[in-house]
Amino acid sequence: MSVKTAGVVALSSVLAGLAGSALTAQYMRNNYKPEWDFLSYRHPYRVDGFEEPKGELSFTYYYDGWQGAFNRVAMAHVEELKRRGYTVRLREIHEWLVRFEHLDAQPLNDFAVVHPLFFTAPASLQYLAKKHRYIVAFEVADSTHISLDWVRWANDERLDCLFVPSKFAFEAYMRSGTQNRIEVLPHGVSQNFSKPKEAFETSNPVLKAIRQDPRPKILFFCLHSGRSRKGALEVYEALKALKAKGRQFLLVVKTHPRESLAWYDAREEFPNIPLVQVDQWLSEEDLIYLYDSCDVYVHPYRGGAFELNVFEALARGLPVIVTGWGCVLEYCDFHTAYLIAPKEYVRLFPVAVGMRGGHVGWGVKPDIDHFIELLEFVLDNVEYCRKRAEKNRPIYTKQTWSNVIDQFLGKVEEIWETH
């Protein structure tokens, strides 16, 4: 047999083998029936003492009493759940899950919702397991990784599900070694954000003065973590450059109230920059009035888990300049916002602080020159940029807290059906 003939025979044998394998695989796909019918998800956790049948779906919501983002999102959840007629018992985290002032509380055949999980004491899950049938919790990831201590906590078998607000945060937990069930539940806005500008008035003299100021107004929310995460240094450098060019503008800085431990003097943080500091808690109506009174929202952040103020500004049709990296790219792009190019990866927090706080990964430093370029463009074309942002508002106003709770209840019911 010639070499050529042998090659043809060998090739034919290989092709026949492949064809046979393909036919066998197709047959198996069409005819194979599994021996066991597995549920798509079954948590191994069982609750001792809850042998009675499941009652109506209800919740005990452990919330952070300190006013901030966690509190605000939690209250939006609670309000929507109550509006739908669900029983929701409110319990403050530090009172119940840090100081454990109510050890004799009666067990409840319901869902414990903990928001946020890592504000509680390490013994909280042990306590909750004795008091509730199910345990779900909310958390965030501001950088690319979380600490090993947080991973161990998130992997506790007593926890039925951990909710995070973005795919960015989800990936940070998975990348760090979390194996427990994690679900993405984004934030939303209320129906008020879809109303026209004319629907909102205020009696707040500070907000009235901001609206009446003729200078272009640059809004910056910096309640905490300004130097580490929110981009306060980048805002200062950009505005210092604009002032050196002789530009007129007014920086509007939203901070915690003066009586809060997190308050700081914005004039010291942004020296020689013309600014107004809004250091009071605002009703939602006044918050919307503030968004509507400004010309551009800036957020040159280094890291975060959702950045609700960016989303809200977009929902009010305010031009937004934000770092083009991380969680914000899940709801905005160059069509809907002005994205600052990232310049380099940086540690979001010093390693020692990160180990204590859990956010041990990386963020990015935005390119300051590109930030200045985008800010000048928006200030030179305010009307155009405002109309462009206004056109995109429906993308954001349709993501209401009602839609968010629809997603939450869908996941909760899946857990409810497993055990």
Buried (B, 14 or more C-beta within 10 A) or exposed (E): EEEEEEEEEEEEEEEEEEEEEEEEEEEEEEEEEEEEEEEEEEBEBEBEEBEEEEEEBBBBBBBBBBBBBBBBBBBBBBEBBBEEEBBBBBBBBBEBBBEBEEEEBEBBBBBBBBBBBBBBBEEBBEBBBEBBBBBBBBBBBBBBBBBEBBBEBBBBEBBBBBBBBBEBBBBBBEEBBBEBBBBBBBBBBBEBBBBEEEEBEBEBEBBBEBEEBEEBBBBBBBBBBBEBBBBBBBBBBBBBBBBEEEBEBBBBBBBBEEEBEEBBEBEEBBEEBBBBBBBBEBEBBBBBBBBBBBBBBBBBBBBBBBBBBBBBBBBBBBBBBBBBBBBBBBBBEEEBBBBBBBBEBBBBBEEEEBBEBBBBBBBBBBBBBBBBBBBBBBBEEBEEBBEBBBEBBEBBBEBBBBBBBEBBBEBBEBBBEBB
